[in-house]
């Protein structure tokens, strides 16, 4: 997991390919917040982004997920959420693939948690377990941008 804020990108220590994405003028907090909900993929880019609202829940009600083929950059645009994460793969035979490259891990324990507010982001590399959308104090609607960056870009 890598954490940071869009307003101070140099402090995050991002790999160059991720820094290039978030450094784009159309990826500032103001630009992302002004964008319509839905999938956005700039022409010629291998990565894409989903923007929209989501509901936080108590941590006990949230699932743990991981991906094999994509890294996530999860950016909070409005509201706040806690994301819990692990530092080791939790993949097990029999994990549920809810949709393409969205694997759900049962019974994962997470030693790290961070609260994200507008402009804050967390990066989860392929196979890093994460439990997003955990309520901070009480459930609320947040608006997020979730970038999906192909693993191949990170390995180039």
ZINORMO-V747676 format. One record per residue. N is the residue number from 1. RES is the residue in one small letter. PHI is phi in whole degrees, 0 to 359 (* if undefined). PSI is psi in radians with two decimals (none if undefined). OMEGA is omega in degrees with one decimal (none if undefined). Layout:
# ZINORMO-V747676
n->{N	N}
res->{RES	RES}
phi->{PHI	PHI}
psi->{PSI	PSI}
omega->{OMEGA	OMEGA}
This chain:
# ZINORMO-V747676
n->{1	2	3	4	5	6	7	8	9	10	11	12	13	14	15	16	17	18	19	20	21	22	23	24	25	26	27	28	29	30	31	32	33	34	35	36	37	38	39	40	41	42	43	44	45	46	47	48	49	50	51	52	53	54	55	56	57	58	59	60	61	62	63	64	65	66	67	68	69	70	71	72	73	74	75	76	77	78	79	80	81	82	83	84	85	86	87	88	89	90	91	92	93	94	95	96	97	98	99	100	101	102	103	104	105	106	107	108	109	110	111	112	113	114	115	116	117	118	119	120	121	122	123	124	125	126	127	128	129	130	131	132	133	134	135	136	137	138	139	140	141	142	143	144	145	146	147	148	149	150	151	152	153	154	155	156}
res->{x	x	x	x	x	x	x	x	x	x	x	x	x	x	x	x	x	x	x	x	x	x	x	x	x	x	x	x	x	x	x	x	x	x	x	x	x	x	x	x	x	x	x	x	x	x	x	x	x	x	x	x	x	x	x	x	x	x	x	x	x	x	x	x	x	x	x	x	x	x	x	x	x	x	x	x	x	x	x	x	x	x	x	x	x	x	x	x	x	x	x	x	x	x	x	x	x	x	x	x	x	x	x	x	x	x	x	x	x	x	x	x	x	x	x	x	x	x	x	x	x	x	x	x	x	x	x	x	x	x	x	x	x	x	x	x	x	x	x	x	x	x	x	x	x	x	x	x	x	x	x	x	x	x	x	x}
phi->{*	238	238	183	225	301	279	221	305	302	286	282	65	290	302	309	296	286	297	298	294	286	281	296	301	273	241	289	301	297	293	294	296	279	286	294	295	128	276	230	219	302	303	83	265	280	264	217	219	255	239	166	278	209	255	281	218	304	306	298	263	265	270	259	233	205	226	261	258	225	266	255	244	257	245	277	260	206	89	208	211	254	243	257	212	245	249	225	300	245	302	224	303	94	300	274	263	290	209	308	61	238	260	252	259	270	66	286	246	240	279	236	218	216	262	252	239	309	94	283	219	227	252	240	284	309	78	283	287	210	235	274	63	277	294	283	243	216	305	207	272	243	242	228	244	242	275	245	250	302	307	302	294	285	263	285}
psi->{2.38	2.37	2.75	-2.99	2.42	-0.46	-0.21	0.98	-0.67	-0.48	-0.29	-0.37	0.68	2.56	2.57	-0.71	-0.66	-0.65	-0.70	-0.65	-0.93	-0.30	-0.19	2.51	-0.49	0.14	0.27	2.86	-0.79	-0.75	-0.76	-0.73	-0.54	-0.25	2.54	2.69	2.60	-3.00	2.38	2.25	1.85	2.52	2.29	-0.03	2.39	-0.24	2.83	3.01	2.40	2.26	2.34	3.12	2.70	2.75	2.22	2.77	2.87	2.54	-0.67	-0.34	-0.08	2.56	2.80	2.33	2.86	2.89	2.63	-0.66	-0.17	2.59	2.60	2.39	1.91	2.02	2.19	2.21	-0.56	2.50	-2.83	2.66	2.76	2.37	2.25	2.56	2.75	2.89	0.10	2.64	2.44	0.13	2.34	2.59	2.42	-0.08	2.57	2.26	1.75	-0.66	3.00	2.17	0.50	1.70	2.39	2.18	2.35	2.43	0.43	2.53	2.39	2.08	-0.16	2.41	2.59	2.47	2.21	2.38	3.06	2.26	-0.36	2.61	2.77	2.38	2.29	2.03	2.85	2.37	-0.07	2.12	2.47	2.58	1.58	2.97	0.59	2.34	2.48	-1.07	-0.80	2.66	2.50	2.86	2.28	2.78	2.27	2.74	2.16	1.90	2.42	1.95	2.08	2.40	-0.67	-0.57	-0.60	-0.43	-0.03	none}
omega->{173.7	179.2	178.3	177.5	-177.0	-177.6	179.3	-176.4	-178.0	-178.0	-175.8	-178.6	-177.5	168.8	-175.4	-177.5	178.4	177.7	179.3	178.3	-174.0	177.4	-177.9	177.9	179.9	177.9	173.1	177.9	-178.7	-178.7	178.9	-179.4	-179.4	-177.1	176.4	175.3	177.7	-179.7	177.8	176.8	178.7	-178.3	177.2	-179.6	178.3	179.1	176.5	-175.3	171.7	178.7	176.6	-178.9	175.0	-177.7	173.4	179.9	172.7	-175.9	-178.1	-178.5	-176.8	177.8	172.0	-178.8	172.7	-178.1	175.9	-168.6	-177.9	164.6	174.6	162.7	-177.2	-176.4	175.3	178.6	178.2	-178.4	177.8	178.7	169.9	174.1	176.2	-175.1	174.9	-177.6	177.8	176.9	176.8	-176.8	178.9	172.4	179.6	174.4	-176.8	172.1	-174.5	172.4	-174.9	178.1	171.3	-177.3	179.6	-179.7	179.1	170.1	-179.9	176.5	-174.2	-178.7	-175.3	170.9	-179.4	176.0	-179.0	176.3	-175.9	-179.0	178.7	177.2	173.0	178.2	175.4	-180.0	178.9	178.8	176.3	-179.7	177.2	-178.1	-176.1	173.3	172.4	-179.2	177.4	175.8	179.1	178.8	178.5	173.5	174.7	172.4	-174.1	166.4	178.3	178.3	176.1	-174.5	-178.4	178.9	-178.6	178.0	-178.6	-176.1	-177.9	none}
